[in-house]
Amino acid sequence: MIFSLLVTLCLILIIVGLAYLFLVWNFDYWKKRGIKGPKPSPLYGSIPSMVNQKRNLGYDIKDIYNQYHKDEDFVGVYSIRTPELLILNPEFVHKVFVTEFKNFHDNEGSTWMDEKSDKILANNPFILTGEQWKERRQEVTPGITINRIKAVYPVTKEVCGKLTKYIKNLCSKADPKGYDAKDISLRFTSELVTDAVLGVKAESLSDNPTPILGMTKKLFELSTAFAFYSFLAGLWPTIKKFYKVKFFQKDCEDFFLGLLEKSLDLRRVQKTDRLDFMNYMLQVQEKKRFNNEQLLSHMMTFLIDGFETSATAITACLYQLAKNPDEQEKLRSEILNNLDKNGELEFEYLEEPSYIEQCLHESIRIIPPAVIHKKLCTEPCEWTNRNGVKLQLNRDDIVVLPAFALYHDPHYFPNPEKFIPDRFSEENGGVKKYREMGVFFPFGDGPRVCIGMKFALIQTKAAIAEIVRNFNIKLNPRTNKDNTLDPVHFMGELDGGVWLDFEERN
């Protein structure tokens, strides 16, 4: 009996010991290469929030940044067991995006999916690698020129009118709990994008929305399967080379592919000359001889990129304007001064730099949709750290660009928690100054800067302008006021959500 217990105990100790060795065996990856960094712990690595979700991972990265950035240009960290190089010097951020782009032209997201596992995302220009991303970008970019964006601006104005009616209807119910700004923003983006891209009315800004709204919300819900797979991949990165899990849930994928196919068939029958994104893609299909599946994957690029990120940015801006009534009034004055004789907002105002753009950039600086960016080393190169240590970066090494930490560094943005739109004024160098410094890159930078940036900015500014000109925006008491990020959501959002009260203006 005693012998059996001893054998069992020994087996347990051996299993525990082997498990421990498995968890820590590569924790000297950066040390052997002369790179400093925080001591990782088994299971958590350097970033506990990746596992325990007690706070947003942006805060863990910011703590490491604050600890090392005065003495190091980069340090080694571990995402569970996966070694990653955390960039601390914005000059190196600019290298990754621009001056040494050829060495880092792929995004780390490309390692998580392929056409077999996720045919929608795998064909997105953000995910594609090598020459494929360049080819896809060249195919898609002419479909979102400023002329095409302007051509669908009447759709934008129509949806903005629906947005005002929807909020007025909400106000008539006088809910003391306030109104969910993210829900309102997502209703706007789903309505505008599906109409501007497909010519389909989602009816998201009504009491009887089509299934498009529900599926849009579900599209970006992280499935349990993918969350578990992410944890396994952190423990054993090699798993991504032979097994991948779908990011979008299958019912969402099937729904949007079906919607796109019906829209394409209808457009072919009607032979509409509407100068929109679908019309352009049909021309591309004819020229490139795409099959339907290839064309659908192209079209999904427009939908995916226009839904969630823009809604998150609108929400962040409404939150800051509600917290800062003086800035809200200053913006309202600018908007009213740019209405045409029919009382409508001019397209040129949304296209050019303005105070509304400053407010938007300052909002996403404080609460950025992406708290970090990850890139892959695609061609080996050598970097020299501030202490003189040379590092040979190998192919497939992951580099992390700490967006949230840089955006909140008081050296670059004094009083970083304060909403100061004038930081981004043209007189102060505008957003270009900070982008070239490598300290502000919400849309990325360099050759792979977001191709939908112009459309995203215009639709986002249009929604904000429509709300500000028609309503006084106030924070509902249930909204947190300290800019704290949600600990669970994979995009940067306010913890507890943004709940607003709207007061209709005459």
C-alpha positions, 0 to 999 in steps of 0.5 A: 500500500505504502509502495503504491502511494510512493509510486503514485506520488513520484509519478505526480512529481515527475509530471509536475516537474515535466510540466514546469520544465515545458513552461519555462524551458525557453525563458532564456531566449532573450537572455542568451541574446543579451536582451533584458526584460522582466522575469517571466512566470510559468503560465503567465509569461511577462503579461499576466493579463493575457491569461487572468484578464484582471486588467487590459493587457495594455496596462501590463505592456505600459508597466514594462515600458515605464520600467525600461524605456529610459535605458533600453530601445527594446526588451524581451517579453513572453506572451505566455511562452512565446518570445516577443520583442517589445519596442520601447523607442519610437524611432524603432517603431518608425523603422518597423513601419517605414524605413525598414519595412521590407524586414517587417512587411507581414503582420503577426495576425497572418500566423493565426489563420489561412484560407482553409480555417478562415476564408474571410479573414485570410483574404483580408489585406491586413492578414495576407503576406508576401506579394499577396498583400501587395496584389490585393491592396492594388486591387482594392485601393482604387475602390476606395479613392476619395472620389468614390467616397464622395460619390457615396456621400449622399448615402452617408447623409441619408444614414446620418438623418436616420441616426438623428431620428433614432436618437430622438426616438430614444430620447422620447423614452427618457431612460434614466439608465442612459443610452449605450453609445457603442450600440448606437455607433454600431447601428450607424456603421452597420447601416452605412457600410452595408448601404455604401458597399452593397446597396443594402438597407440594414434598417439598423437605425429602426425598431425592426432591424434586419438580421444584419445588425445582430450578425454584425455584433456577433461577428466580433465576439471572440468564440470560446474555441478561438479563446482556448486556441489562443491560450494553447498557441501561447503555450505551444506556438508551433500548433499554429503551423499545422492547426488553426481555428476559425476566428469568425463563427461559422453562422456569421461567415455563412450569413455575410457570404450569403448576403454578399452573393445575393447582393452581387446577383441583384446588382448584375441583374439590375446593372446599376451604374451606382459609383460605389464599392460593389460596382468597382469590384464587379469591374475587377472581377471581370478584368481579373476573372475572379470566381465568386468566392474570391470576389466575396472575400474582397468585398468582405474586406470593405465590410469588416474594416468598416464595422467595429473599429469605426464604431469603437472610435465614434464611441470613444469620441462621444465619451470624451466630448460628453466629459468635456462640454467646453470642447463639445461646444467649440466643436459644435460651433465649427460644425454649424459654421460649415453647413451649406445653404440647405443646412447640410454638412459639406463633404469638403469639411469632412475631408480636410483637417479640422477641429472634429478630426483633432477631437477624434484623434485625441479620443483614440489616443486616450482610448485606442482601438488597438492597444498594441500592434504586432509585426513579423520579422520577414527578413533578418536584420541587425539592431543595436540596443542603447547599451551597445548590444547588437541583436540579430533579428531572425525570420518570424521573430515577433515585434510588439509596438506598444501603442497604448504606452506611447500614446500615454507617455507624458514626454510625448503627450503632456498630461496624457489623460487629459482631453486636449484636441489642440495637440493635433492642430495643424499649427502644432504639426498635426497628426503627421508630426506624431506619426513621423515621430513613431508615437501615434499610429492608429491606422498603422503607417508606411506601405501597409497603412490601413487602406480604408483610413479615408473612408473610416475617418469620413464616416466617423466624423460624419456620425460625430458631427451629426450627433453634436449638431443636433444634441447636447451630449452628457455622461450618464452616471453609470459611465466611468469617468477615469478612462479605464480600459475594459479588461476582457475586450480584445479592442480598447474600450471603456470598462463598463461601456459608455452610457450617454444622455442626449438633450435635443437642440432646437 
